[in-house]
Amino acid sequence: MQQRSTNVFTQYFVCNLMSIFWDRLTDHLFRKIIGT
């Protein structure tokens, strides 16, 4: 039971991390494409 809750927390944390990462990545790419 403890393993499952830890797994869920890890997935949630990784999802948040990837979301922030992709936000910054796309923002960086858009700025590069636009040229600002």
matplotlib code that plots the C-alpha trace (Angstrom):
import matplotlib.pyplot as plt

x = [0.0, 2.8, 4.6, 1.5, 1.0, 4.7, 4.4, 1.4, 3.3, 6.3, 4.1, 2.5, 5.8, 7.3, 4.2, 4.6, 8.3, 7.7, 5.0, 7.2, 10.1, 7.9, 6.5, 10.0, 11.2, 8.3, 8.6, 12.3, 11.6, 8.9, 11.2, 13.9, 11.5, 9.9, 13.4, 12.9]
y = [0.0, 2.4, 1.5, 2.4, 5.9, 6.6, 5.6, 7.9, 10.7, 10.1, 10.0, 13.3, 14.9, 13.8, 15.0, 18.4, 18.5, 17.5, 20.1, 22.9, 21.6, 21.5, 25.0, 26.4, 24.5, 25.6, 29.1, 29.1, 27.7, 30.2, 33.1, 31.6, 31.3, 34.7, 36.2, 38.2]
z = [0.0, 0.9, -2.4, -4.4, -2.8, -3.3, -7.0, -7.5, -5.9, -8.1, -11.2, -10.2, -9.5, -12.8, -14.6, -13.1, -13.8, -17.5, -17.8, -16.6, -18.8, -21.9, -21.1, -20.9, -24.0, -26.2, -24.9, -25.8, -29.3, -30.0, -29.0, -31.2, -34.2, -33.7, -33.3, -30.1]

ax = plt.figure().add_subplot(projection="3d")
ax.plot(x, y, z, "-o")
ax.set_aspect("equal")
plt.show()
